[in-house]
Amino acid sequence: MKRSVTVNVNEEKLSAIEMYLEQKNTTLAAELEKYADQLYGKVVPQNVRDFIDMMSDRKPARKPKNPASAEPEKQSEQ
């Protein structure tokens, strides 16, 4: 699951950042996500990262809540 973070930035500075990132074919969101990953690797101890990875690998895929609502299979007529 992903969560959002809100950051207050001066409007003129934000416009300049977005303009120059666009010239580099990227976005502020993409750059901040990369930085968050780097920060995670720098700040969170390796054993904790390993544990989180292990736990996220163990989560089963979610099943539809109401399988009956899925499109019924067509039966062949004889």
mmJSON file of the N, C-alpha and C atoms, coordinates in Angstrom:
{"data_MODEL":{"atom_site":{
"group_PDB":["ATOM","ATOM","ATOM","ATOM","ATOM","ATOM","ATOM","ATOM","ATOM","ATOM","ATOM","ATOM","ATOM","ATOM","ATOM","ATOM","ATOM","ATOM","ATOM","ATOM","ATOM","ATOM","ATOM","ATOM","ATOM","ATOM","ATOM","ATOM","ATOM","ATOM","ATOM","ATOM","ATOM","ATOM","ATOM","ATOM","ATOM","ATOM","ATOM","ATOM","ATOM","ATOM","ATOM","ATOM","ATOM","ATOM","ATOM","ATOM","ATOM","ATOM","ATOM","ATOM","ATOM","ATOM","ATOM","ATOM","ATOM","ATOM","ATOM","ATOM","ATOM","ATOM","ATOM","ATOM","ATOM","ATOM","ATOM","ATOM","ATOM","ATOM","ATOM","ATOM","ATOM","ATOM","ATOM","ATOM","ATOM","ATOM","ATOM","ATOM","ATOM","ATOM","ATOM","ATOM","ATOM","ATOM","ATOM","ATOM","ATOM","ATOM","ATOM","ATOM","ATOM","ATOM","ATOM","ATOM","ATOM","ATOM","ATOM","ATOM","ATOM","ATOM","ATOM","ATOM","ATOM","ATOM","ATOM","ATOM","ATOM","ATOM","ATOM","ATOM","ATOM","ATOM","ATOM","ATOM","ATOM","ATOM","ATOM","ATOM","ATOM","ATOM","ATOM","ATOM","ATOM","ATOM","ATOM","ATOM","ATOM","ATOM","ATOM","ATOM","ATOM","ATOM","ATOM","ATOM","ATOM","ATOM","ATOM","ATOM","ATOM","ATOM","ATOM","ATOM","ATOM","ATOM","ATOM","ATOM","ATOM","ATOM","ATOM","ATOM","ATOM","ATOM","ATOM","ATOM","ATOM","ATOM","ATOM","ATOM","ATOM","ATOM","ATOM","ATOM","ATOM","ATOM","ATOM","ATOM","ATOM","ATOM","ATOM","ATOM","ATOM","ATOM","ATOM","ATOM","ATOM","ATOM","ATOM","ATOM","ATOM","ATOM","ATOM","ATOM","ATOM","ATOM","ATOM","ATOM","ATOM","ATOM","ATOM","ATOM","ATOM","ATOM","ATOM","ATOM","ATOM","ATOM","ATOM","ATOM","ATOM","ATOM","ATOM","ATOM","ATOM","ATOM","ATOM","ATOM","ATOM","ATOM","ATOM","ATOM","ATOM","ATOM","ATOM","ATOM","ATOM","ATOM","ATOM","ATOM","ATOM","ATOM","ATOM","ATOM","ATOM","ATOM","ATOM","ATOM","ATOM","ATOM","ATOM","ATOM","ATOM","ATOM"],
"id":[1,2,3,4,5,6,7,8,9,10,11,12,13,14,15,16,17,18,19,20,21,22,23,24,25,26,27,28,29,30,31,32,33,34,35,36,37,38,39,40,41,42,43,44,45,46,47,48,49,50,51,52,53,54,55,56,57,58,59,60,61,62,63,64,65,66,67,68,69,70,71,72,73,74,75,76,77,78,79,80,81,82,83,84,85,86,87,88,89,90,91,92,93,94,95,96,97,98,99,100,101,102,103,104,105,106,107,108,109,110,111,112,113,114,115,116,117,118,119,120,121,122,123,124,125,126,127,128,129,130,131,132,133,134,135,136,137,138,139,140,141,142,143,144,145,146,147,148,149,150,151,152,153,154,155,156,157,158,159,160,161,162,163,164,165,166,167,168,169,170,171,172,173,174,175,176,177,178,179,180,181,182,183,184,185,186,187,188,189,190,191,192,193,194,195,196,197,198,199,200,201,202,203,204,205,206,207,208,209,210,211,212,213,214,215,216,217,218,219,220,221,222,223,224,225,226,227,228,229,230,231,232,233,234],
"type_symbol":["N","C","C","N","C","C","N","C","C","N","C","C","N","C","C","N","C","C","N","C","C","N","C","C","N","C","C","N","C","C","N","C","C","N","C","C","N","C","C","N","C","C","N","C","C","N","C","C","N","C","C","N","C","C","N","C","C","N","C","C","N","C","C","N","C","C","N","C","C","N","C","C","N","C","C","N","C","C","N","C","C","N","C","C","N","C","C","N","C","C","N","C","C","N","C","C","N","C","C","N","C","C","N","C","C","N","C","C","N","C","C","N","C","C","N","C","C","N","C","C","N","C","C","N","C","C","N","C","C","N","C","C","N","C","C","N","C","C","N","C","C","N","C","C","N","C","C","N","C","C","N","C","C","N","C","C","N","C","C","N","C","C","N","C","C","N","C","C","N","C","C","N","C","C","N","C","C","N","C","C","N","C","C","N","C","C","N","C","C","N","C","C","N","C","C","N","C","C","N","C","C","N","C","C","N","C","C","N","C","C","N","C","C","N","C","C","N","C","C","N","C","C","N","C","C","N","C","C","N","C","C","N","C","C"],
"label_atom_id":["N","CA","C","N","CA","C","N","CA","C","N","CA","C","N","CA","C","N","CA","C","N","CA","C","N","CA","C","N","CA","C","N","CA","C","N","CA","C","N","CA","C","N","CA","C","N","CA","C","N","CA","C","N","CA","C","N","CA","C","N","CA","C","N","CA","C","N","CA","C","N","CA","C","N","CA","C","N","CA","C","N","CA","C","N","CA","C","N","CA","C","N","CA","C","N","CA","C","N","CA","C","N","CA","C","N","CA","C","N","CA","C","N","CA","C","N","CA","C","N","CA","C","N","CA","C","N","CA","C","N","CA","C","N","CA","C","N","CA","C","N","CA","C","N","CA","C","N","CA","C","N","CA","C","N","CA","C","N","CA","C","N","CA","C","N","CA","C","N","CA","C","N","CA","C","N","CA","C","N","CA","C","N","CA","C","N","CA","C","N","CA","C","N","CA","C","N","CA","C","N","CA","C","N","CA","C","N","CA","C","N","CA","C","N","CA","C","N","CA","C","N","CA","C","N","CA","C","N","CA","C","N","CA","C","N","CA","C","N","CA","C","N","CA","C","N","CA","C","N","CA","C","N","CA","C","N","CA","C","N","CA","C","N","CA","C","N","CA","C","N","CA","C"],
"label_alt_id":[null,null,null,null,null,null,null,null,null,null,null,null,null,null,null,null,null,null,null,null,null,null,null,null,null,null,null,null,null,null,null,null,null,null,null,null,null,null,null,null,null,null,null,null,null,null,null,null,null,null,null,null,null,null,null,null,null,null,null,null,null,null,null,null,null,null,null,null,null,null,null,null,null,null,null,null,null,null,null,null,null,null,null,null,null,null,null,null,null,null,null,null,null,null,null,null,null,null,null,null,null,null,null,null,null,null,null,null,null,null,null,null,null,null,null,null,null,null,null,null,null,null,null,null,null,null,null,null,null,null,null,null,null,null,null,null,null,null,null,null,null,null,null,null,null,null,null,null,null,null,null,null,null,null,null,null,null,null,null,null,null,null,null,null,null,null,null,null,null,null,null,null,null,null,null,null,null,null,null,null,null,null,null,null,null,null,null,null,null,null,null,null,null,null,null,null,null,null,null,null,null,null,null,null,null,null,null,null,null,null,null,null,null,null,null,null,null,null,null,null,null,null,null,null,null,null,null,null,null,null,null,null,null,null],
"label_comp_id":["MET","MET","MET","LYS","LYS","LYS","ARG","ARG","ARG","SER","SER","SER","VAL","VAL","VAL","THR","THR","THR","VAL","VAL","VAL","ASN","ASN","ASN","VAL","VAL","VAL","ASN","ASN","ASN","GLU","GLU","GLU","GLU","GLU","GLU","LYS","LYS","LYS","LEU","LEU","LEU","SER","SER","SER","ALA","ALA","ALA","ILE","ILE","ILE","GLU","GLU","GLU","MET","MET","MET","TYR","TYR","TYR","LEU","LEU","LEU","GLU","GLU","GLU","GLN","GLN","GLN","LYS","LYS","LYS","ASN","ASN","ASN","THR","THR","THR","THR","THR","THR","LEU","LEU","LEU","ALA","ALA","ALA","ALA","ALA","ALA","GLU","GLU","GLU","LEU","LEU","LEU","GLU","GLU","GLU","LYS","LYS","LYS","TYR","TYR","TYR","ALA","ALA","ALA","ASP","ASP","ASP","GLN","GLN","GLN","LEU","LEU","LEU","TYR","TYR","TYR","GLY","GLY","GLY","LYS","LYS","LYS","VAL","VAL","VAL","VAL","VAL","VAL","PRO","PRO","PRO","GLN","GLN","GLN","ASN","ASN","ASN","VAL","VAL","VAL","ARG","ARG","ARG","ASP","ASP","ASP","PHE","PHE","PHE","ILE","ILE","ILE","ASP","ASP","ASP","MET","MET","MET","MET","MET","MET","SER","SER","SER","ASP","ASP","ASP","ARG","ARG","ARG","LYS","LYS","LYS","PRO","PRO","PRO","ALA","ALA","ALA","ARG","ARG","ARG","LYS","LYS","LYS","PRO","PRO","PRO","LYS","LYS","LYS","ASN","ASN","ASN","PRO","PRO","PRO","ALA","ALA","ALA","SER","SER","SER","ALA","ALA","ALA","GLU","GLU","GLU","PRO","PRO","PRO","GLU","GLU","GLU","LYS","LYS","LYS","GLN","GLN","GLN","SER","SER","SER","GLU","GLU","GLU","GLN","GLN","GLN"],
"label_asym_id":["A","A","A","A","A","A","A","A","A","A","A","A","A","A","A","A","A","A","A","A","A","A","A","A","A","A","A","A","A","A","A","A","A","A","A","A","A","A","A","A","A","A","A","A","A","A","A","A","A","A","A","A","A","A","A","A","A","A","A","A","A","A","A","A","A","A","A","A","A","A","A","A","A","A","A","A","A","A","A","A","A","A","A","A","A","A","A","A","A","A","A","A","A","A","A","A","A","A","A","A","A","A","A","A","A","A","A","A","A","A","A","A","A","A","A","A","A","A","A","A","A","A","A","A","A","A","A","A","A","A","A","A","A","A","A","A","A","A","A","A","A","A","A","A","A","A","A","A","A","A","A","A","A","A","A","A","A","A","A","A","A","A","A","A","A","A","A","A","A","A","A","A","A","A","A","A","A","A","A","A","A","A","A","A","A","A","A","A","A","A","A","A","A","A","A","A","A","A","A","A","A","A","A","A","A","A","A","A","A","A","A","A","A","A","A","A","A","A","A","A","A","A","A","A","A","A","A","A","A","A","A","A","A","A"],
"label_entity_id":["1","1","1","1","1","1","1","1","1","1","1","1","1","1","1","1","1","1","1","1","1","1","1","1","1","1","1","1","1","1","1","1","1","1","1","1","1","1","1","1","1","1","1","1","1","1","1","1","1","1","1","1","1","1","1","1","1","1","1","1","1","1","1","1","1","1","1","1","1","1","1","1","1","1","1","1","1","1","1","1","1","1","1","1","1","1","1","1","1","1","1","1","1","1","1","1","1","1","1","1","1","1","1","1","1","1","1","1","1","1","1","1","1","1","1","1","1","1","1","1","1","1","1","1","1","1","1","1","1","1","1","1","1","1","1","1","1","1","1","1","1","1","1","1","1","1","1","1","1","1","1","1","1","1","1","1","1","1","1","1","1","1","1","1","1","1","1","1","1","1","1","1","1","1","1","1","1","1","1","1","1","1","1","1","1","1","1","1","1","1","1","1","1","1","1","1","1","1","1","1","1","1","1","1","1","1","1","1","1","1","1","1","1","1","1","1","1","1","1","1","1","1","1","1","1","1","1","1","1","1","1","1","1","1"],
"label_seq_id":[1,1,1,2,2,2,3,3,3,4,4,4,5,5,5,6,6,6,7,7,7,8,8,8,9,9,9,10,10,10,11,11,11,12,12,12,13,13,13,14,14,14,15,15,15,16,16,16,17,17,17,18,18,18,19,19,19,20,20,20,21,21,21,22,22,22,23,23,23,24,24,24,25,25,25,26,26,26,27,27,27,28,28,28,29,29,29,30,30,30,31,31,31,32,32,32,33,33,33,34,34,34,35,35,35,36,36,36,37,37,37,38,38,38,39,39,39,40,40,40,41,41,41,42,42,42,43,43,43,44,44,44,45,45,45,46,46,46,47,47,47,48,48,48,49,49,49,50,50,50,51,51,51,52,52,52,53,53,53,54,54,54,55,55,55,56,56,56,57,57,57,58,58,58,59,59,59,60,60,60,61,61,61,62,62,62,63,63,63,64,64,64,65,65,65,66,66,66,67,67,67,68,68,68,69,69,69,70,70,70,71,71,71,72,72,72,73,73,73,74,74,74,75,75,75,76,76,76,77,77,77,78,78,78],
"pdbx_PDB_ins_code":[null,null,null,null,null,null,null,null,null,null,null,null,null,null,null,null,null,null,null,null,null,null,null,null,null,null,null,null,null,null,null,null,null,null,null,null,null,null,null,null,null,null,null,null,null,null,null,null,null,null,null,null,null,null,null,null,null,null,null,null,null,null,null,null,null,null,null,null,null,null,null,null,null,null,null,null,null,null,null,null,null,null,null,null,null,null,null,null,null,null,null,null,null,null,null,null,null,null,null,null,null,null,null,null,null,null,null,null,null,null,null,null,null,null,null,null,null,null,null,null,null,null,null,null,null,null,null,null,null,null,null,null,null,null,null,null,null,null,null,null,null,null,null,null,null,null,null,null,null,null,null,null,null,null,null,null,null,null,null,null,null,null,null,null,null,null,null,null,null,null,null,null,null,null,null,null,null,null,null,null,null,null,null,null,null,null,null,null,null,null,null,null,null,null,null,null,null,null,null,null,null,null,null,null,null,null,null,null,null,null,null,null,null,null,null,null,null,null,null,null,null,null,null,null,null,null,null,null,null,null,null,null,null,null],
"Cartn_x":[0.842,0.0,0.895,0.491,1.237,0.436,1.166,0.55,1.096,0.371,0.778,1.423,2.307,2.966,2.74,2.407,2.2,3.369,3.878,4.999,4.614,4.869,4.613,5.851,5.657,6.76,6.315,7.228,6.966,6.474,5.401,4.761,5.708,6.507,7.434,8.518,9.019,10.047,9.466,8.246,7.597,7.413,6.983,6.818,8.139,9.224,10.546,10.996,10.807,11.176,10.431,9.124,8.309,8.721,9.031,9.427,10.732,11.723,13.01,12.965,12.14,11.987,11.299,10.348,9.668,10.662,11.637,12.665,13.507,13.574,14.323,13.402,12.176,11.183,10.91,10.757,10.411,9.452,9.0,8.053,8.564,7.998,8.352,7.991,6.84,6.418,7.421,7.885,8.851,10.163,10.625,11.885,11.76,10.643,10.454,10.342,9.725,9.633,11.023,11.867,13.249,13.991,13.83,14.516,14.019,12.715,12.158,12.758,12.935,13.561,15.011,15.74,17.13,17.201,16.302,16.264,15.93,15.005,14.632,15.86,16.615,17.812,18.898,18.955,19.974,19.616,18.352,17.928,17.463,16.756,16.191,17.249,17.519,18.526,18.2,19.242,19.09,18.191,18.347,17.531,16.047,15.732,14.337,13.812,14.636,14.228,14.001,14.877,14.711,13.397,13.087,11.853,10.632,10.655,9.534,9.376,10.488,10.433,9.847,10.276,9.783,8.272,7.812,6.392,5.566,6.08,5.311,5.253,6.256,6.236,5.238,4.928,4.037,2.566,2.236,0.835,0.215,-0.885,-1.542,-2.256,-2.419,-3.15,-4.602,-5.165,-6.553,-7.494,-8.479,-9.493,-10.678,-11.442,-12.634,-13.584,-14.225,-15.111,-16.335,-16.837,-18.048,-17.796,-17.282,-16.986,-18.231,-19.4,-20.641,-20.946,-20.407,-20.67,-19.822,-18.851,-18.028,-18.897,-18.487,-19.263,-19.38,-20.593,-20.766,-20.17,-19.69,-19.132,-20.251,-19.96,-20.961,-20.977,-22.175,-22.322,-22.686,-22.077,-22.394,-23.727,-24.497,-25.818,-25.633,-26.365,-26.244,-27.465],
"Cartn_y":[-1.162,0.0,1.235,2.221,3.471,4.539,5.453,6.584,7.867,8.946,10.247,11.087,11.972,12.916,14.301,15.261,16.63,17.492,18.281,19.17,20.564,21.566,22.951,23.523,24.095,24.656,26.015,26.954,28.268,28.1,28.805,28.638,28.914,29.963,30.3,29.227,28.749,27.707,26.421,26.098,24.888,24.987,26.132,26.322,26.145,26.695,26.562,25.103,24.411,22.992,22.198,22.393,21.639,21.952,23.226,23.61,22.913,22.92,22.321,20.792,20.219,18.758,18.315,19.118,18.792,18.759,19.672,19.681,18.408,17.79,16.538,15.322,15.557,14.494,13.695,14.402,13.743,14.649,14.179,14.95,15.05,15.976,16.125,14.857,14.296,13.072,11.942,11.78,10.72,10.947,12.187,12.496,12.318,12.731,12.565,11.091,10.295,8.864,8.219,8.621,8.116,8.52,9.769,10.243,9.517,9.277,8.552,7.146,6.486,5.164,5.228,6.264,6.444,6.704,7.542,7.872,6.639,5.838,4.586,3.686,3.536,2.707,3.253,4.559,5.189,5.151,5.332,5.519,4.225,3.385,2.163,1.06,0.454,-0.613,-1.785,-2.424,-3.513,-4.627,-5.0,-6.096,-5.733,-4.463,-4.02,-4.041,-3.585,-3.639,-5.069,-5.988,-7.405,-7.951,-7.585,-8.04,-7.509,-6.235,-5.648,-6.331,-6.585,-7.298,-8.69,-9.384,-10.736,-10.709,-9.755,-9.668,-9.282,-8.411,-8.008,-9.127,-10.016,-11.164,-12.221,-12.271,-13.293,-12.953,-11.706,-11.311,-11.974,-12.706,-13.345,-12.296,-12.631,-11.733,-11.664,-10.485,-10.313,-10.988,-11.652,-12.288,-11.336,-11.439,-10.6,-10.899,-9.859,-10.034,-10.867,-10.719,-11.432,-12.171,-13.395,-14.127,-14.404,-14.4,-14.659,-13.525,-12.352,-11.217,-11.276,-12.18,-12.338,-12.871,-12.602,-13.038,-14.556,-15.09,-16.552,-17.183,-18.403,-19.132,-19.559,-19.525,-19.943,-21.456,-22.012,-23.46,-23.806,-24.879,-25.278,-25.991,-25.682,-26.323,-27.603,-28.632,-29.917,-30.206],
"Cartn_z":[0.0,0.0,0.0,-0.762,-0.796,-0.075,0.544,1.223,0.625,0.795,0.267,1.36,0.927,1.816,1.222,2.066,1.606,2.041,1.104,1.377,0.897,1.72,1.323,0.655,-0.548,-1.317,-1.853,-1.847,-2.42,-3.856,-4.205,-5.509,-6.683,-6.593,-7.679,-7.817,-6.689,-6.731,-7.313,-6.94,-7.459,-8.964,-9.445,-10.892,-11.622,-11.062,-11.684,-11.69,-10.573,-10.498,-11.557,-11.631,-12.6,-14.029,-14.319,-15.671,-16.075,-15.202,-15.554,-15.536,-14.691,-14.712,-15.998,-16.473,-17.735,-18.887,-18.872,-19.916,-19.878,-18.704,-18.555,-18.67,-19.141,-19.337,-18.068,-16.957,-15.702,-14.939,-13.803,-12.999,-11.57,-10.84,-9.433,-8.672,-8.955,-8.261,-8.497,-9.725,-10.043,-9.306,-9.286,-8.614,-7.1,-6.539,-5.099,-4.713,-5.573,-5.304,-5.311,-6.266,-6.295,-5.029,-4.631,-3.433,-2.187,-2.11,-0.96,-0.889,-2.039,-2.058,-1.589,-2.031,-1.595,-0.095,0.395,1.815,2.646,2.164,2.828,2.961,1.867,1.894,2.813,2.951,3.775,5.262,5.596,6.983,7.655,6.929,7.521,7.521,8.671,8.737,7.802,7.293,6.336,6.866,8.141,8.668,8.681,8.89,8.858,7.423,6.472,5.054,4.608,5.046,4.71,5.273,6.512,7.143,6.382,6.034,5.293,3.939,3.253,1.968,2.135,3.176,3.433,3.691,4.483,4.799,3.578,2.739,1.559,0.533,0.508,-0.399,0.045,1.331,1.869,1.702,1.411,1.299,0.078,0.279,-0.86,-1.72,-2.976,-3.871,-3.405,-3.528,-3.091,-4.081,-3.533,-4.358,-4.468,-5.537,-5.638,-4.484,-3.973,-2.831,-3.184,-4.391,-4.783,-6.09,-6.01,-7.248,-8.079,-7.459,-8.185,-9.165,-8.905,-9.787,-11.053,-11.094,-12.292,-13.417,-14.635,-15.792,-15.802,-15.889,-15.865,-17.115,-16.943,-18.077,-19.003,-20.295,-21.276,-21.331,-21.314,-21.417,-22.851,-23.341,-24.719,-24.747,-25.791,-25.94,-26.731,-26.349,-27.071,-27.871],
"occupancy":[1.0,1.0,1.0,1.0,1.0,1.0,1.0,1.0,1.0,1.0,1.0,1.0,1.0,1.0,1.0,1.0,1.0,1.0,1.0,1.0,1.0,1.0,1.0,1.0,1.0,1.0,1.0,1.0,1.0,1.0,1.0,1.0,1.0,1.0,1.0,1.0,1.0,1.0,1.0,1.0,1.0,1.0,1.0,1.0,1.0,1.0,1.0,1.0,1.0,1.0,1.0,1.0,1.0,1.0,1.0,1.0,1.0,1.0,1.0,1.0,1.0,1.0,1.0,1.0,1.0,1.0,1.0,1.0,1.0,1.0,1.0,1.0,1.0,1.0,1.0,1.0,1.0,1.0,1.0,1.0,1.0,1.0,1.0,1.0,1.0,1.0,1.0,1.0,1.0,1.0,1.0,1.0,1.0,1.0,1.0,1.0,1.0,1.0,1.0,1.0,1.0,1.0,1.0,1.0,1.0,1.0,1.0,1.0,1.0,1.0,1.0,1.0,1.0,1.0,1.0,1.0,1.0,1.0,1.0,1.0,1.0,1.0,1.0,1.0,1.0,1.0,1.0,1.0,1.0,1.0,1.0,1.0,1.0,1.0,1.0,1.0,1.0,1.0,1.0,1.0,1.0,1.0,1.0,1.0,1.0,1.0,1.0,1.0,1.0,1.0,1.0,1.0,1.0,1.0,1.0,1.0,1.0,1.0,1.0,1.0,1.0,1.0,1.0,1.0,1.0,1.0,1.0,1.0,1.0,1.0,1.0,1.0,1.0,1.0,1.0,1.0,1.0,1.0,1.0,1.0,1.0,1.0,1.0,1.0,1.0,1.0,1.0,1.0,1.0,1.0,1.0,1.0,1.0,1.0,1.0,1.0,1.0,1.0,1.0,1.0,1.0,1.0,1.0,1.0,1.0,1.0,1.0,1.0,1.0,1.0,1.0,1.0,1.0,1.0,1.0,1.0,1.0,1.0,1.0,1.0,1.0,1.0,1.0,1.0,1.0,1.0,1.0,1.0,1.0,1.0,1.0,1.0,1.0,1.0],
"B_iso_or_equiv":[0.0,0.0,0.0,0.0,0.0,0.0,0.0,0.0,0.0,0.0,0.0,0.0,0.0,0.0,0.0,0.0,0.0,0.0,0.0,0.0,0.0,0.0,0.0,0.0,0.0,0.0,0.0,0.0,0.0,0.0,0.0,0.0,0.0,0.0,0.0,0.0,0.0,0.0,0.0,0.0,0.0,0.0,0.0,0.0,0.0,0.0,0.0,0.0,0.0,0.0,0.0,0.0,0.0,0.0,0.0,0.0,0.0,0.0,0.0,0.0,0.0,0.0,0.0,0.0,0.0,0.0,0.0,0.0,0.0,0.0,0.0,0.0,0.0,0.0,0.0,0.0,0.0,0.0,0.0,0.0,0.0,0.0,0.0,0.0,0.0,0.0,0.0,0.0,0.0,0.0,0.0,0.0,0.0,0.0,0.0,0.0,0.0,0.0,0.0,0.0,0.0,0.0,0.0,0.0,0.0,0.0,0.0,0.0,0.0,0.0,0.0,0.0,0.0,0.0,0.0,0.0,0.0,0.0,0.0,0.0,0.0,0.0,0.0,0.0,0.0,0.0,0.0,0.0,0.0,0.0,0.0,0.0,0.0,0.0,0.0,0.0,0.0,0.0,0.0,0.0,0.0,0.0,0.0,0.0,0.0,0.0,0.0,0.0,0.0,0.0,0.0,0.0,0.0,0.0,0.0,0.0,0.0,0.0,0.0,0.0,0.0,0.0,0.0,0.0,0.0,0.0,0.0,0.0,0.0,0.0,0.0,0.0,0.0,0.0,0.0,0.0,0.0,0.0,0.0,0.0,0.0,0.0,0.0,0.0,0.0,0.0,0.0,0.0,0.0,0.0,0.0,0.0,0.0,0.0,0.0,0.0,0.0,0.0,0.0,0.0,0.0,0.0,0.0,0.0,0.0,0.0,0.0,0.0,0.0,0.0,0.0,0.0,0.0,0.0,0.0,0.0,0.0,0.0,0.0,0.0,0.0,0.0,0.0,0.0,0.0,0.0,0.0,0.0,0.0,0.0,0.0,0.0,0.0,0.0],
"pdbx_formal_charge":[null,null,null,null,null,null,null,null,null,null,null,null,null,null,null,null,null,null,null,null,null,null,null,null,null,null,null,null,null,null,null,null,null,null,null,null,null,null,null,null,null,null,null,null,null,null,null,null,null,null,null,null,null,null,null,null,null,null,null,null,null,null,null,null,null,null,null,null,null,null,null,null,null,null,null,null,null,null,null,null,null,null,null,null,null,null,null,null,null,null,null,null,null,null,null,null,null,null,null,null,null,null,null,null,null,null,null,null,null,null,null,null,null,null,null,null,null,null,null,null,null,null,null,null,null,null,null,null,null,null,null,null,null,null,null,null,null,null,null,null,null,null,null,null,null,null,null,null,null,null,null,null,null,null,null,null,null,null,null,null,null,null,null,null,null,null,null,null,null,null,null,null,null,null,null,null,null,null,null,null,null,null,null,null,null,null,null,null,null,null,null,null,null,null,null,null,null,null,null,null,null,null,null,null,null,null,null,null,null,null,null,null,null,null,null,null,null,null,null,null,null,null,null,null,null,null,null,null,null,null,null,null,null,null],
"auth_seq_id":[1,1,1,2,2,2,3,3,3,4,4,4,5,5,5,6,6,6,7,7,7,8,8,8,9,9,9,10,10,10,11,11,11,12,12,12,13,13,13,14,14,14,15,15,15,16,16,16,17,17,17,18,18,18,19,19,19,20,20,20,21,21,21,22,22,22,23,23,23,24,24,24,25,25,25,26,26,26,27,27,27,28,28,28,29,29,29,30,30,30,31,31,31,32,32,32,33,33,33,34,34,34,35,35,35,36,36,36,37,37,37,38,38,38,39,39,39,40,40,40,41,41,41,42,42,42,43,43,43,44,44,44,45,45,45,46,46,46,47,47,47,48,48,48,49,49,49,50,50,50,51,51,51,52,52,52,53,53,53,54,54,54,55,55,55,56,56,56,57,57,57,58,58,58,59,59,59,60,60,60,61,61,61,62,62,62,63,63,63,64,64,64,65,65,65,66,66,66,67,67,67,68,68,68,69,69,69,70,70,70,71,71,71,72,72,72,73,73,73,74,74,74,75,75,75,76,76,76,77,77,77,78,78,78],
"auth_comp_id":["MET","MET","MET","LYS","LYS","LYS","ARG","ARG","ARG","SER","SER","SER","VAL","VAL","VAL","THR","THR","THR","VAL","VAL","VAL","ASN","ASN","ASN","VAL","VAL","VAL","ASN","ASN","ASN","GLU","GLU","GLU","GLU","GLU","GLU","LYS","LYS","LYS","LEU","LEU","LEU","SER","SER","SER","ALA","ALA","ALA","ILE","ILE","ILE","GLU","GLU","GLU","MET","MET","MET","TYR","TYR","TYR","LEU","LEU","LEU","GLU","GLU","GLU","GLN","GLN","GLN","LYS","LYS","LYS","ASN","ASN","ASN","THR","THR","THR","THR","THR","THR","LEU","LEU","LEU","ALA","ALA","ALA","ALA","ALA","ALA","GLU","GLU","GLU","LEU","LEU","LEU","GLU","GLU","GLU","LYS","LYS","LYS","TYR","TYR","TYR","ALA","ALA","ALA","ASP","ASP","ASP","GLN","GLN","GLN","LEU","LEU","LEU","TYR","TYR","TYR","GLY","GLY","GLY","LYS","LYS","LYS","VAL","VAL","VAL","VAL","VAL","VAL","PRO","PRO","PRO","GLN","GLN","GLN","ASN","ASN","ASN","VAL","VAL","VAL","ARG","ARG","ARG","ASP","ASP","ASP","PHE","PHE","PHE","ILE","ILE","ILE","ASP","ASP","ASP","MET","MET","MET","MET","MET","MET","SER","SER","SER","ASP","ASP","ASP","ARG","ARG","ARG","LYS","LYS","LYS","PRO","PRO","PRO","ALA","ALA","ALA","ARG","ARG","ARG","LYS","LYS","LYS","PRO","PRO","PRO","LYS","LYS","LYS","ASN","ASN","ASN","PRO","PRO","PRO","ALA","ALA","ALA","SER","SER","SER","ALA","ALA","ALA","GLU","GLU","GLU","PRO","PRO","PRO","GLU","GLU","GLU","LYS","LYS","LYS","GLN","GLN","GLN","SER","SER","SER","GLU","GLU","GLU","GLN","GLN","GLN"],
"auth_asym_id":["A","A","A","A","A","A","A","A","A","A","A","A","A","A","A","A","A","A","A","A","A","A","A","A","A","A","A","A","A","A","A","A","A","A","A","A","A","A","A","A","A","A","A","A","A","A","A","A","A","A","A","A","A","A","A","A","A","A","A","A","A","A","A","A","A","A","A","A","A","A","A","A","A","A","A","A","A","A","A","A","A","A","A","A","A","A","A","A","A","A","A","A","A","A","A","A","A","A","A","A","A","A","A","A","A","A","A","A","A","A","A","A","A","A","A","A","A","A","A","A","A","A","A","A","A","A","A","A","A","A","A","A","A","A","A","A","A","A","A","A","A","A","A","A","A","A","A","A","A","A","A","A","A","A","A","A","A","A","A","A","A","A","A","A","A","A","A","A","A","A","A","A","A","A","A","A","A","A","A","A","A","A","A","A","A","A","A","A","A","A","A","A","A","A","A","A","A","A","A","A","A","A","A","A","A","A","A","A","A","A","A","A","A","A","A","A","A","A","A","A","A","A","A","A","A","A","A","A","A","A","A","A","A","A"],
"auth_atom_id":["N","CA","C","N","CA","C","N","CA","C","N","CA","C","N","CA","C","N","CA","C","N","CA","C","N","CA","C","N","CA","C","N","CA","C","N","CA","C","N","CA","C","N","CA","C","N","CA","C","N","CA","C","N","CA","C","N","CA","C","N","CA","C","N","CA","C","N","CA","C","N","CA","C","N","CA","C","N","CA","C","N","CA","C","N","CA","C","N","CA","C","N","CA","C","N","CA","C","N","CA","C","N","CA","C","N","CA","C","N","CA","C","N","CA","C","N","CA","C","N","CA","C","N","CA","C","N","CA","C","N","CA","C","N","CA","C","N","CA","C","N","CA","C","N","CA","C","N","CA","C","N","CA","C","N","CA","C","N","CA","C","N","CA","C","N","CA","C","N","CA","C","N","CA","C","N","CA","C","N","CA","C","N","CA","C","N","CA","C","N","CA","C","N","CA","C","N","CA","C","N","CA","C","N","CA","C","N","CA","C","N","CA","C","N","CA","C","N","CA","C","N","CA","C","N","CA","C","N","CA","C","N","CA","C","N","CA","C","N","CA","C","N","CA","C","N","CA","C","N","CA","C","N","CA","C","N","CA","C","N","CA","C","N","CA","C","N","CA","C","N","CA","C"],
"pdbx_PDB_model_num":[1,1,1,1,1,1,1,1,1,1,1,1,1,1,1,1,1,1,1,1,1,1,1,1,1,1,1,1,1,1,1,1,1,1,1,1,1,1,1,1,1,1,1,1,1,1,1,1,1,1,1,1,1,1,1,1,1,1,1,1,1,1,1,1,1,1,1,1,1,1,1,1,1,1,1,1,1,1,1,1,1,1,1,1,1,1,1,1,1,1,1,1,1,1,1,1,1,1,1,1,1,1,1,1,1,1,1,1,1,1,1,1,1,1,1,1,1,1,1,1,1,1,1,1,1,1,1,1,1,1,1,1,1,1,1,1,1,1,1,1,1,1,1,1,1,1,1,1,1,1,1,1,1,1,1,1,1,1,1,1,1,1,1,1,1,1,1,1,1,1,1,1,1,1,1,1,1,1,1,1,1,1,1,1,1,1,1,1,1,1,1,1,1,1,1,1,1,1,1,1,1,1,1,1,1,1,1,1,1,1,1,1,1,1,1,1,1,1,1,1,1,1,1,1,1,1,1,1,1,1,1,1,1,1]
}}}
